[in-house]
């Protein structure tokens, strides 16, 4: 068994529709260690995060964070996602209430 600590999602803006941002690779389990979201806007914005089973779609049934408000110019540590495990093919999908205003970054471990 090998464990690789890595950036799972490089810093990038979240879109305004649920978008697949990271998928656990073949023969791999992924553990999320840190998920941050930074609001660069002049007003509060919400973010939603889904952990979706392979071959499924982002819906309320796999919603982990529902419209969490992030204040203007603030960074949120989304601790609800810490230690969440993704099996092969499972993915993280993210949606912000306003596109290109919330920067997300995720780090974790891939276990093979």
N, C-alpha and C positions, 0 to 999 in steps of 0.2 A: 504494500500500500504506500502511495506517495501523496503528500499534502503540499500544495502550492498556494502560498499567500499571494494575492494579486489584486489589481484593480479590476473589478468586474464591469463597471461602467465608468469610462473616462468622463471628466466634467463636460456636461453638455446641457443645452436647454431642453426642457420638457415641452412636448407639444400639447395642443388643446384637445386631442383625442387620445384614447388609450393606445399606446404605442409599445410594441415589444422592444425592450431595451437590453435584455440579457437572457440567454438561453443556456442552461446547463449542458455541457458537451457530452458526447457519447461516452458511455461507461464511467460517468463521473457524477458524484454528488457535490453540491455546492452549499456552503454555509455562508450566510451574509453576516459580516462582522460590523460594518458601519455603513449607514445610508444617510447622507446629508442633502438638504435642499436649501438653496439660498435664493431669496426673493430680491431681484434687482429692480423691481418696480417701485413706483412712488405710492402705491396703495397695497393693501393686503391681497393675497392671492391664495387660492386653495390648491391642494395637491391630493390626488388619489393614487394608491398603489395596489396592484393586484399581484398575487402569486398564483400562477395558472399552471395546471397540469398539462403535460404534453398533449397536443392535439385538441385542446380545449380553447375557449376564447375568454377574454376578460369580461366578466359579468359580476353582478352583485354577489353571486355564489362563491367567488374567490377574491373578493375585496378584503384587503387587510387594513388599509387606511382609507377612510372615506372623507374626502373634502376637508383635510386638516388645513386650517388657516395659518398662513405664515405672514407675519407683519412685514410692512415695507422695510426694505434694506436689512432684513433679519435672516439668520441662518437657523434652520431647525435640524436637530439630530433626531432622526426618525427611529427611535429606540425600539418601537414595536416590531421592527424588521430584524433586529439583532438576534442571531442564532436561528433564524428561519432556515430550513433545509429544502433545497430543490433537488429532485431526482433527475436523472438523465432526461432531457427534453423539456423539463418544466421551465417556465420563464417568468420574468418580472416585466410587468407592463405598467406604465406611468402615464398619468394625465394631469395637466394643470388647468386651472380655470381660464388662464390667458397664456397663449403660446409665446415662447421665446422670452420669458421673463423670470422663470425659475430654473436655476442651474442645479442639476442633480449630480452626485458622485457616489459610487458604491465600491466598497472593497470587501474582500472575503477570502475564503479558501475553497479550492477545488480538490476533492479527494478522489483518487483513482485506485 
